[in-house]
Amino acid sequence: SGEKVFSSTDFGCKRYGCLMQLVIGCISLFYMWIYLLSELTSISNVYVLVVGDSSHDNFNVWVCITAVLRTLFYTSTCGLSASIPTNKFQVLMMGLLIVVLTIAVSASPENKVTKKNYDAASNWTI
């Protein structure tokens, strides 16, 4: 049933020629490279926030390399059957984190929004 698959690169080839298929493929690869770099930057920034010491920049690189190698290992050895449960676990952890942060932010008295604060924030365009 793979004959019916039609991607954006296939559309580019059929409509504009194979050179356009190559261009679309290169743009897609560039986009995924930027996405990967942003994910790794986020991992590094979260590490610095958790540890609280930004003087270990070289160690931040090793944290990112370790994350990449670990992900590459379990994805290459187990494939999609390892990736889907990992994503489900990440969704559960994100949901738990959102609940915990919502409780922590709303329970603290210094985080209460006063009418003056609300008015200042809601009228910023005027």
N, CA, C and O atoms as CSV, one atom per row, in Angstrom:
chain,resi,resn,atom,element,x,y,z
A,1,SER,N,N,0.819,-1.200,0.000
A,1,SER,CA,C,0.000,0.000,0.000
A,1,SER,C,C,0.858,1.257,0.000
A,1,SER,O,O,0.328,2.356,0.159
A,2,GLY,N,N,2.167,1.125,-0.174
A,2,GLY,CA,C,3.059,2.275,-0.191
A,2,GLY,C,C,2.994,3.064,-1.480
A,2,GLY,O,O,3.561,4.153,-1.565
A,3,GLU,N,N,2.303,2.530,-2.501
A,3,GLU,CA,C,2.216,3.238,-3.779
A,3,GLU,C,C,1.403,4.516,-3.679
A,3,GLU,O,O,1.567,5.411,-4.508
A,4,LYS,N,N,0.549,4.623,-2.708
A,4,LYS,CA,C,-0.331,5.782,-2.584
A,4,LYS,C,C,0.291,6.919,-1.770
A,4,LYS,O,O,-0.315,7.982,-1.630
A,5,VAL,N,N,1.492,6.704,-1.235
A,5,VAL,CA,C,2.145,7.721,-0.429
A,5,VAL,C,C,2.596,8.857,-1.342
A,5,VAL,O,O,3.174,8.624,-2.404
A,6,PHE,N,N,2.323,10.088,-0.913
A,6,PHE,CA,C,2.657,11.259,-1.723
A,6,PHE,C,C,3.132,12.356,-0.784
A,6,PHE,O,O,2.327,12.921,-0.042
A,7,SER,N,N,4.409,12.666,-0.800
A,7,SER,CA,C,4.964,13.675,0.113
A,7,SER,C,C,5.107,15.010,-0.603
A,7,SER,O,O,4.826,15.124,-1.796
A,8,SER,N,N,5.547,16.015,0.141
A,8,SER,CA,C,5.735,17.335,-0.462
A,8,SER,C,C,6.865,17.317,-1.490
A,8,SER,O,O,6.816,18.050,-2.477
A,9,THR,N,N,7.880,16.486,-1.264
A,9,THR,CA,C,8.948,16.389,-2.260
A,9,THR,C,C,8.448,15.707,-3.536
A,9,THR,O,O,8.841,16.086,-4.639
A,10,ASP,N,N,7.574,14.694,-3.382
A,10,ASP,CA,C,6.984,14.050,-4.553
A,10,ASP,C,C,6.134,15.041,-5.347
A,10,ASP,O,O,6.175,15.062,-6.578
A,11,PHE,N,N,5.364,15.862,-4.631
A,11,PHE,CA,C,4.562,16.883,-5.305
A,11,PHE,C,C,5.455,17.851,-6.070
A,11,PHE,O,O,5.163,18.205,-7.212
A,12,GLY,N,N,6.557,18.283,-5.427
A,12,GLY,CA,C,7.482,19.195,-6.097
A,12,GLY,C,C,8.061,18.589,-7.360
A,12,GLY,O,O,8.231,19.281,-8.363
A,13,CYS,N,N,8.368,17.289,-7.315
A,13,CYS,CA,C,8.918,16.618,-8.493
A,13,CYS,C,C,7.889,16.512,-9.611
A,13,CYS,O,O,8.198,16.779,-10.772
A,14,LYS,N,N,6.668,16.122,-9.262
A,14,LYS,CA,C,5.631,15.950,-10.291
A,14,LYS,C,C,5.192,17.283,-10.891
A,14,LYS,O,O,4.928,17.369,-12.090
A,15,ARG,N,N,5.112,18.330,-10.055
A,15,ARG,CA,C,4.588,19.607,-10.525
A,15,ARG,C,C,5.663,20.493,-11.151
A,15,ARG,O,O,5.411,21.154,-12.159
A,16,TYR,N,N,6.873,20.510,-10.555
A,16,TYR,CA,C,7.892,21.470,-10.991
A,16,TYR,C,C,9.181,20.818,-11.477
A,16,TYR,O,O,10.069,21.519,-11.962
A,17,GLY,N,N,9.310,19.496,-11.360
A,17,GLY,CA,C,10.508,18.821,-11.830
A,17,GLY,C,C,11.371,18.331,-10.675
A,17,GLY,O,O,11.159,18.684,-9.515
A,18,CYS,N,N,12.343,17.513,-11.030
A,18,CYS,CA,C,13.157,16.877,-9.998
A,18,CYS,C,C,14.108,17.845,-9.312
A,18,CYS,O,O,14.518,17.598,-8.178
A,19,LEU,N,N,14.468,18.946,-9.974
A,19,LEU,CA,C,15.290,19.953,-9.308
A,19,LEU,C,C,14.537,20.554,-8.125
A,19,LEU,O,O,15.127,20.795,-7.072
A,20,MET,N,N,13.240,20.796,-8.292
A,20,MET,CA,C,12.428,21.320,-7.187
A,20,MET,C,C,12.316,20.287,-6.072
A,20,MET,O,O,12.268,20.661,-4.900
A,21,GLN,N,N,12.275,19.005,-6.401
A,21,GLN,CA,C,12.254,17.969,-5.385
A,21,GLN,C,C,13.517,18.048,-4.537
A,21,GLN,O,O,13.458,17.900,-3.316
A,22,LEU,N,N,14.652,18.279,-5.175
A,22,LEU,CA,C,15.915,18.417,-4.462
A,22,LEU,C,C,15.913,19.661,-3.576
A,22,LEU,O,O,16.388,19.616,-2.441
A,23,VAL,N,N,15.388,20.758,-4.083
A,23,VAL,CA,C,15.318,22.000,-3.300
A,23,VAL,C,C,14.421,21.813,-2.074
A,23,VAL,O,O,14.787,22.216,-0.970
A,24,ILE,N,N,13.260,21.209,-2.263
A,24,ILE,CA,C,12.346,20.970,-1.143
A,24,ILE,C,C,12.989,20.038,-0.116
A,24,ILE,O,O,12.850,20.252,1.088
A,25,GLY,N,N,13.688,19.010,-0.586
A,25,GLY,CA,C,14.383,18.109,0.330
A,25,GLY,C,C,15.462,18.829,1.126
A,25,GLY,O,O,15.603,18.593,2.326
A,26,CYS,N,N,16.228,19.707,0.473
A,26,CYS,CA,C,17.274,20.472,1.171
A,26,CYS,C,C,16.673,21.434,2.192
A,26,CYS,O,O,17.205,21.584,3.292
A,27,ILE,N,N,15.575,22.081,1.836
A,27,ILE,CA,C,14.909,22.979,2.785
A,27,ILE,C,C,14.395,22.189,3.983
A,27,ILE,O,O,14.502,22.649,5.120
A,28,SER,N,N,13.842,21.010,3.742
A,28,SER,CA,C,13.356,20.161,4.845
A,28,SER,C,C,14.503,19.727,5.753
A,28,SER,O,O,14.366,19.742,6.976
A,29,LEU,N,N,15.626,19.343,5.165
A,29,LEU,CA,C,16.788,18.961,5.972
A,29,LEU,C,C,17.320,20.139,6.778
A,29,LEU,O,O,17.694,19.983,7.940
A,30,PHE,N,N,17.354,21.319,6.161
A,30,PHE,CA,C,17.804,22.518,6.872
A,30,PHE,C,C,16.876,22.818,8.044
A,30,PHE,O,O,17.341,23.146,9.136
A,31,TYR,N,N,15.577,22.710,7.826
A,31,TYR,CA,C,14.606,22.948,8.889
A,31,TYR,C,C,14.806,21.961,10.038
A,31,TYR,O,O,14.784,22.354,11.205
A,32,MET,N,N,15.000,20.691,9.715
A,32,MET,CA,C,15.192,19.689,10.764
A,32,MET,C,C,16.507,19.914,11.509
A,32,MET,O,O,16.588,19.643,12.707
A,33,TRP,N,N,17.538,20.405,10.818
A,33,TRP,CA,C,18.812,20.713,11.467
A,33,TRP,C,C,18.624,21.854,12.468
A,33,TRP,O,O,19.127,21.782,13.589
A,34,ILE,N,N,17.906,22.899,12.072
A,34,ILE,CA,C,17.638,24.021,12.979
A,34,ILE,C,C,16.812,23.549,14.168
A,34,ILE,O,O,17.061,23.967,15.299
A,35,TYR,N,N,15.833,22.682,13.927
A,35,TYR,CA,C,15.008,22.138,15.005
A,35,TYR,C,C,15.865,21.340,15.981
A,35,TYR,O,O,15.704,21.469,17.194
A,36,LEU,N,N,16.773,20.518,15.462
A,36,LEU,CA,C,17.660,19.726,16.315
A,36,LEU,C,C,18.557,20.628,17.156
A,36,LEU,O,O,18.739,20.384,18.349
A,37,LEU,N,N,19.107,21.651,16.551
A,37,LEU,CA,C,19.962,22.579,17.302
A,37,LEU,C,C,19.188,23.312,18.388
A,37,LEU,O,O,19.716,23.547,19.475
A,38,SER,N,N,17.950,23.673,18.105
A,38,SER,CA,C,17.158,24.361,19.131
A,38,SER,C,C,16.830,23.423,20.286
A,38,SER,O,O,16.817,23.847,21.442
A,39,GLU,N,N,16.565,22.158,19.988
A,39,GLU,CA,C,16.323,21.177,21.055
A,39,GLU,C,C,17.565,21.005,21.928
A,39,GLU,O,O,17.463,20.968,23.154
A,40,LEU,N,N,18.721,20.902,21.308
A,40,LEU,CA,C,19.952,20.727,22.071
A,40,LEU,C,C,20.290,21.978,22.886
A,40,LEU,O,O,20.798,21.876,24.003
A,41,THR,N,N,20.011,23.145,22.331
A,41,THR,CA,C,20.211,24.387,23.079
A,41,THR,C,C,19.288,24.436,24.283
A,41,THR,O,O,19.692,24.876,25.359
A,42,SER,N,N,18.054,23.987,24.109
A,42,SER,CA,C,17.113,23.951,25.230
A,42,SER,C,C,17.595,22.994,26.313
A,42,SER,O,O,17.514,23.314,27.499
A,43,ILE,N,N,18.094,21.826,25.919
A,43,ILE,CA,C,18.626,20.880,26.900
A,43,ILE,C,C,19.758,21.515,27.685
A,43,ILE,O,O,19.821,21.392,28.908
A,44,SER,N,N,20.651,22.193,26.982
A,44,SER,CA,C,21.787,22.841,27.638
A,44,SER,C,C,21.328,23.952,28.580
A,44,SER,O,O,21.841,24.073,29.692
A,45,ASN,N,N,20.372,24.755,28.145
A,45,ASN,CA,C,19.873,25.849,28.986
A,45,ASN,C,C,19.151,25.325,30.226
A,45,ASN,O,O,19.306,25.885,31.311
A,46,VAL,N,N,18.370,24.268,30.078
A,46,VAL,CA,C,17.687,23.685,31.231
A,46,VAL,C,C,18.709,23.121,32.206
A,46,VAL,O,O,18.550,23.245,33.420
A,47,TYR,N,N,19.759,22.500,31.675
A,47,TYR,CA,C,20.812,21.984,32.552
A,47,TYR,C,C,21.435,23.106,33.375
A,47,TYR,O,O,21.646,22.952,34.578
A,48,VAL,N,N,21.731,24.242,32.725
A,48,VAL,CA,C,22.329,25.376,33.441
A,48,VAL,C,C,21.363,25.905,34.497
A,48,VAL,O,O,21.787,26.271,35.593
A,49,LEU,N,N,20.060,25.949,34.176
A,49,LEU,CA,C,19.082,26.424,35.151
A,49,LEU,C,C,18.970,25.486,36.344
A,49,LEU,O,O,18.849,25.937,37.483
A,50,VAL,N,N,19.009,24.182,36.087
A,50,VAL,CA,C,18.888,23.217,37.176
A,50,VAL,C,C,20.138,23.220,38.047
A,50,VAL,O,O,20.043,23.220,39.274
A,51,VAL,N,N,21.301,23.222,37.421
A,51,VAL,CA,C,22.549,23.187,38.172
A,51,VAL,C,C,22.829,24.543,38.812
A,51,VAL,O,O,23.354,24.607,39.924
A,52,GLY,N,N,22.485,25.626,38.119
A,52,GLY,CA,C,22.675,26.966,38.662
A,52,GLY,C,C,24.075,27.511,38.495
A,52,GLY,O,O,24.412,28.527,39.102
A,53,ASP,N,N,24.904,26.862,37.685
A,53,ASP,CA,C,26.272,27.313,37.485
A,53,ASP,C,C,26.560,27.274,35.991
A,53,ASP,O,O,26.612,26.198,35.395
A,54,SER,N,N,26.746,28.438,35.387
A,54,SER,CA,C,26.968,28.488,33.941
A,54,SER,C,C,28.452,28.466,33.581
A,54,SER,O,O,28.804,28.670,32.419
A,55,SER,N,N,29.319,28.224,34.550
A,55,SER,CA,C,30.751,28.213,34.251
A,55,SER,C,C,31.207,26.895,33.635
A,55,SER,O,O,32.357,26.780,33.213
A,56,HIS,N,N,30.331,25.907,33.576
A,56,HIS,CA,C,30.689,24.604,33.018
A,56,HIS,C,C,30.173,24.463,31.588
A,56,HIS,O,O,29.452,23.514,31.280
A,57,ASP,N,N,30.539,25.402,30.714
A,57,ASP,CA,C,30.043,25.369,29.339
A,57,ASP,C,C,30.496,24.111,28.603
A,57,ASP,O,O,29.738,23.551,27.810
A,58,ASN,N,N,31.719,23.667,28.858
A,58,ASN,CA,C,32.201,22.459,28.214
A,58,ASN,C,C,31.395,21.247,28.660
A,58,ASN,O,O,31.137,20.345,27.863
A,59,PHE,N,N,30.997,21.219,29.925
A,59,PHE,CA,C,30.189,20.113,30.417
A,59,PHE,C,C,28.799,20.131,29.798
A,59,PHE,O,O,28.206,19.074,29.582
A,60,ASN,N,N,28.266,21.325,29.509
A,60,ASN,CA,C,26.958,21.423,28.845
A,60,ASN,C,C,26.981,20.726,27.498
A,60,ASN,O,O,26.006,20.083,27.109
A,61,VAL,N,N,28.097,20.852,26.783
A,61,VAL,CA,C,28.239,20.176,25.495
A,61,VAL,C,C,28.195,18.669,25.694
A,61,VAL,O,O,27.575,17.962,24.901
A,62,TRP,N,N,28.840,18.169,26.734
A,62,TRP,CA,C,28.831,16.734,26.995
A,62,TRP,C,C,27.450,16.249,27.408
A,62,TRP,O,O,27.087,15.110,27.113
A,63,VAL,N,N,26.678,17.083,28.079
A,63,VAL,CA,C,25.295,16.716,28.407
A,63,VAL,C,C,24.490,16.550,27.122
A,63,VAL,O,O,23.721,15.599,26.990
A,64,CYS,N,N,24.661,17.458,26.186
A,64,CYS,CA,C,23.948,17.364,24.904
A,64,CYS,C,C,24.401,16.157,24.103
A,64,CYS,O,O,23.578,15.455,23.516
A,65,ILE,N,N,25.710,15.910,24.073
A,65,ILE,CA,C,26.222,14.754,23.334
A,65,ILE,C,C,25.691,13.460,23.938
A,65,ILE,O,O,25.328,12.536,23.210
A,66,THR,N,N,25.645,13.390,25.262
A,66,THR,CA,C,25.105,12.202,25.927
A,66,THR,C,C,23.634,12.001,25.571
A,66,THR,O,O,23.206,10.877,25.309
A,67,ALA,N,N,22.865,13.077,25.561
A,67,ALA,CA,C,21.444,12.967,25.205
A,67,ALA,C,C,21.276,12.499,23.763
A,67,ALA,O,O,20.414,11.670,23.472
A,68,VAL,N,N,22.093,13.025,22.868
A,68,VAL,CA,C,22.008,12.625,21.462
A,68,VAL,C,C,22.377,11.150,21.301
A,68,VAL,O,O,21.677,10.407,20.612
A,69,LEU,N,N,23.461,10.729,21.927
A,69,LEU,CA,C,23.899,9.338,21.790
A,69,LEU,C,C,22.900,8.354,22.403
A,69,LEU,O,O,22.652,7.281,21.853
A,70,ARG,N,N,22.332,8.737,23.550
A,70,ARG,CA,C,21.342,7.864,24.188
A,70,ARG,C,C,20.098,7.732,23.305
A,70,ARG,O,O,19.570,6.634,23.131
A,71,THR,N,N,19.635,8.852,22.750
A,71,THR,CA,C,18.467,8.817,21.873
A,71,THR,C,C,18.767,8.044,20.596
A,71,THR,O,O,17.947,7.252,20.133
A,72,LEU,N,N,19.941,8.278,20.034
A,72,LEU,CA,C,20.339,7.559,18.831
A,72,LEU,C,C,20.418,6.062,19.093
A,72,LEU,O,O,20.015,5.262,18.249
A,73,PHE,N,N,20.933,5.678,20.252
A,73,PHE,CA,C,21.063,4.260,20.581
A,73,PHE,C,C,19.702,3.580,20.692
A,73,PHE,O,O,19.474,2.555,20.049
A,74,TYR,N,N,18.791,4.133,21.498
A,74,TYR,CA,C,17.523,3.416,21.682
A,74,TYR,C,C,16.639,3.494,20.446
A,74,TYR,O,O,15.821,2.602,20.217
A,75,THR,N,N,16.788,4.541,19.648
A,75,THR,CA,C,15.989,4.611,18.429
A,75,THR,C,C,16.537,3.663,17.371
A,75,THR,O,O,15.768,3.029,16.649
A,76,SER,N,N,17.857,3.562,17.273
A,76,SER,CA,C,18.431,2.683,16.246
A,76,SER,C,C,18.313,1.210,16.621
A,76,SER,O,O,18.196,0.359,15.739
A,77,THR,N,N,18.340,0.901,17.897
A,77,THR,CA,C,18.238,-0.507,18.278
A,77,THR,C,C,16.789,-0.993,18.335
A,77,THR,O,O,16.501,-2.127,17.953
A,78,CYS,N,N,15.893,-0.155,18.802
A,78,CYS,CA,C,14.499,-0.596,18.968
A,78,CYS,C,C,13.538,0.063,17.986
A,78,CYS,O,O,12.420,-0.421,17.807
A,79,GLY,N,N,13.940,1.138,17.356
A,79,GLY,CA,C,13.115,1.787,16.346
A,79,GLY,C,C,11.902,2.490,16.926
A,79,GLY,O,O,11.938,3.045,18.024
A,80,LEU,N,N,10.831,2.447,16.154
A,80,LEU,CA,C,9.599,3.136,16.522
A,80,LEU,C,C,8.975,2.553,17.780
A,80,LEU,O,O,8.301,3.267,18.522
A,81,SER,N,N,9.189,1.270,18.030
A,81,SER,CA,C,8.611,0.651,19.225
A,81,SER,C,C,9.222,1.211,20.510
A,81,SER,O,O,8.610,1.092,21.571
A,82,ALA,N,N,10.405,1.813,20.447
A,82,ALA,CA,C,10.998,2.478,21.614
A,82,ALA,C,C,10.644,3.952,21.645
A,82,ALA,O,O,10.526,4.543,22.719
A,83,SER,N,N,10.474,4.547,20.480
A,83,SER,CA,C,10.223,5.981,20.406
A,83,SER,C,C,8.824,6.359,20.906
A,83,SER,O,O,8.668,7.366,21.598
A,84,ILE,N,N,7.828,5.575,20.568
A,84,ILE,CA,C,6.452,5.903,20.968
A,84,ILE,C,C,6.262,5.839,22.486
A,84,ILE,O,O,5.706,6.785,23.045
A,85,PRO,N,N,6.689,4.781,23.187
A,85,PRO,CA,C,6.555,4.798,24.655
A,85,PRO,C,C,7.347,5.932,25.311
A,85,PRO,O,O,6.915,6.493,26.317
A,86,THR,N,N,8.502,6.266,24.742
A,86,THR,CA,C,9.282,7.383,25.278
A,86,THR,C,C,8.510,8.682,25.143
A,86,THR,O,O,8.488,9.491,26.070
A,87,ASN,N,N,7.877,8.889,23.998
A,87,ASN,CA,C,7.073,10.096,23.800
A,87,ASN,C,C,5.868,10.117,24.734
A,87,ASN,O,O,5.499,11.177,25.241
A,88,LYS,N,N,5.253,8.966,24.967
A,88,LYS,CA,C,4.127,8.906,25.904
A,88,LYS,C,C,4.584,9.269,27.317
A,88,LYS,O,O,3.896,9.995,28.034
A,89,PHE,N,N,5.749,8.757,27.706
A,89,PHE,CA,C,6.301,9.090,29.016
A,89,PHE,C,C,6.588,10.594,29.122
A,89,PHE,O,O,6.328,11.204,30.159
A,90,GLN,N,N,7.119,11.185,28.060
A,90,GLN,CA,C,7.388,12.620,28.065
A,90,GLN,C,C,6.102,13.431,28.198
A,90,GLN,O,O,6.077,14.447,28.893
A,91,VAL,N,N,5.049,12.993,27.544
A,91,VAL,CA,C,3.761,13.690,27.649
A,91,VAL,C,C,3.239,13.622,29.085
A,91,VAL,O,O,2.755,14.622,29.616
A,92,LEU,N,N,3.333,12.455,29.711
A,92,LEU,CA,C,2.886,12.328,31.094
A,92,LEU,C,C,3.703,13.224,32.027
A,92,LEU,O,O,3.149,13.870,32.917
A,93,MET,N,N,5.010,13.260,31.823
A,93,MET,CA,C,5.870,14.092,32.666
A,93,MET,C,C,5.587,15.582,32.449
A,93,MET,O,O,5.607,16.360,33.403
A,94,MET,N,N,5.326,15.979,31.208
A,94,MET,CA,C,4.988,17.380,30.927
A,94,MET,C,C,3.664,17.756,31.587
A,94,MET,O,O,3.538,18.839,32.159
A,95,GLY,N,N,2.682,16.867,31.510
A,95,GLY,CA,C,1.411,17.132,32.173
A,95,GLY,C,C,1.572,17.280,33.674
A,95,GLY,O,O,1.006,18.189,34.280
A,96,LEU,N,N,2.345,16.384,34.272
A,96,LEU,CA,C,2.619,16.471,35.703
A,96,LEU,C,C,3.347,17.769,36.041
A,96,LEU,O,O,3.028,18.420,37.037
A,97,LEU,N,N,4.312,18.143,35.227
A,97,LEU,CA,C,5.043,19.386,35.448
A,97,LEU,C,C,4.123,20.599,35.361
A,97,LEU,O,O,4.251,21.527,36.160
A,98,ILE,N,N,3.211,20.605,34.417
A,98,ILE,CA,C,2.266,21.720,34.283
A,98,ILE,C,C,1.380,21.812,35.512
A,98,ILE,O,O,1.143,22.908,36.019
A,99,VAL,N,N,0.887,20.686,35.998
A,99,VAL,CA,C,0.042,20.692,37.198
A,99,VAL,C,C,0.826,21.197,38.405
A,99,VAL,O,O,0.339,22.041,39.156
A,100,VAL,N,N,2.039,20.681,38.591
A,100,VAL,CA,C,2.863,21.095,39.732
A,100,VAL,C,C,3.196,22.582,39.657
A,100,VAL,O,O,3.111,23.283,40.665
A,101,LEU,N,N,3.572,23.070,38.486
A,101,LEU,CA,C,3.899,24.494,38.346
A,101,LEU,C,C,2.675,25.380,38.545
A,101,LEU,O,O,2.771,26.457,39.132
A,102,THR,N,N,1.530,24.928,38.057
A,102,THR,CA,C,0.304,25.717,38.258
A,102,THR,C,C,-0.024,25.825,39.739
A,102,THR,O,O,-0.387,26.901,40.214
A,103,ILE,N,N,0.097,24.742,40.465
A,103,ILE,CA,C,-0.157,24.765,41.917
A,103,ILE,C,C,0.869,25.645,42.613
A,103,ILE,O,O,0.515,26.447,43.478
A,104,ALA,N,N,2.138,25.502,42.242
A,104,ALA,CA,C,3.199,26.281,42.894
A,104,ALA,C,C,3.035,27.771,42.644
A,104,ALA,O,O,3.244,28.580,43.548
A,105,VAL,N,N,2.664,28.136,41.430
A,105,VAL,CA,C,2.517,29.556,41.107
A,105,VAL,C,C,1.280,30.141,41.763
A,105,VAL,O,O,1.330,31.263,42.267
A,106,SER,N,N,0.180,29.419,41.771
A,106,SER,CA,C,-1.056,29.976,42.320
A,106,SER,C,C,-1.121,29.890,43.843
A,106,SER,O,O,-1.923,30.598,44.452
A,107,ALA,N,N,-0.319,29.060,44.469
A,107,ALA,CA,C,-0.358,28.925,45.925
A,107,ALA,C,C,0.480,29.988,46.634
A,107,ALA,O,O,0.250,30.278,47.808
A,108,SER,N,N,1.426,30.554,45.942
A,108,SER,CA,C,2.306,31.539,46.567
A,108,SER,C,C,1.630,32.908,46.625
A,108,SER,O,O,1.165,33.401,45.597
A,109,PRO,N,N,1.563,33.541,47.816
A,109,PRO,CA,C,0.885,34.833,47.931
A,109,PRO,C,C,1.549,35.941,47.112
A,109,PRO,O,O,0.861,36.856,46.660
A,110,GLU,N,N,2.851,35.884,46.913
A,110,GLU,CA,C,3.503,36.955,46.161
A,110,GLU,C,C,3.232,36.884,44.666
A,110,GLU,O,O,3.576,37.809,43.930
A,111,ASN,N,N,2.620,35.797,44.211
A,111,ASN,CA,C,2.283,35.666,42.797
A,111,ASN,C,C,0.857,36.117,42.481
A,111,ASN,O,O,0.431,36.038,41.329
A,112,LYS,N,N,0.127,36.579,43.469
A,112,LYS,CA,C,-1.237,37.038,43.230
A,112,LYS,C,C,-1.213,38.297,42.370
A,112,LYS,O,O,-0.415,39.205,42.605
A,113,VAL,N,N,-2.083,38.342,41.383
A,113,VAL,CA,C,-2.168,39.484,40.486
A,113,VAL,C,C,-3.183,40.463,41.059
A,113,VAL,O,O,-4.354,40.130,41.242
A,114,THR,N,N,-2.717,41.669,41.337
A,114,THR,CA,C,-3.610,42.701,41.858
A,114,THR,C,C,-4.332,43.371,40.690
A,114,THR,O,O,-3.969,43.184,39.529
A,115,LYS,N,N,-5.351,44.147,41.016
A,115,LYS,CA,C,-6.087,44.867,39.970
A,115,LYS,C,C,-5.160,45.843,39.260
A,115,LYS,O,O,-5.252,46.015,38.045
A,116,LYS,N,N,-4.273,46.480,40.007
A,116,LYS,CA,C,-3.321,47.422,39.413
A,116,LYS,C,C,-2.393,46.700,38.414
A,116,LYS,O,O,-2.133,47.213,37.326
A,117,ASN,N,N,-1.906,45.530,38.787
A,117,ASN,CA,C,-1.059,44.756,37.876
A,117,ASN,C,C,-1.827,44.315,36.631
A,117,ASN,O,O,-1.312,44.371,35.514
A,118,TYR,N,N,-3.060,43.879,36.845
A,118,TYR,CA,C,-3.877,43.431,35.720
A,118,TYR,C,C,-4.170,44.581,34.756
A,118,TYR,O,O,-4.088,44.418,33.539
A,119,ASP,N,N,-4.513,45.748,35.316
A,119,ASP,CA,C,-4.776,46.913,34.476
A,119,ASP,C,C,-3.546,47.337,33.678
A,119,ASP,O,O,-3.646,47.705,32.508
A,120,ALA,N,N,-2.396,47.280,34.324
A,120,ALA,CA,C,-1.153,47.667,33.625
A,120,ALA,C,C,-0.834,46.679,32.506
A,120,ALA,O,O,-0.363,47.081,31.442
A,121,ALA,N,N,-1.085,45.394,32.737
A,121,ALA,CA,C,-0.778,44.386,31.732
A,121,ALA,C,C,-1.796,44.370,30.600
A,121,ALA,O,O,-1.443,44.076,29.458
A,122,SER,N,N,-3.049,44.681,30.898
A,122,SER,CA,C,-4.083,44.599,29.864
A,122,SER,C,C,-4.168,45.852,29.014
A,122,SER,O,O,-4.822,45.832,27.971
A,123,ASN,N,N,-3.536,46.936,29.419
A,123,ASN,CA,C,-3.593,48.184,28.660
A,123,ASN,C,C,-2.238,48.549,28.054
A,123,ASN,O,O,-1.951,49.732,27.872
A,124,TRP,N,N,-1.425,47.590,27.749
A,124,TRP,CA,C,-0.082,47.884,27.264
A,124,TRP,C,C,-0.059,48.445,25.855
A,124,TRP,O,O,0.941,49.031,25.442
A,125,THR,N,N,-1.150,48.276,25.102
A,125,THR,CA,C,-1.164,48.781,23.724
A,125,THR,C,C,-1.587,50.249,23.640
A,125,THR,O,O,-1.423,50.879,22.596
A,126,ILE,N,N,-2.110,50.779,24.694
A,126,ILE,CA,C,-2.593,52.161,24.651
A,126,ILE,C,C,-1.474,53.134,24.953
A,126,ILE,O,O,-1.694,54.345,24.961
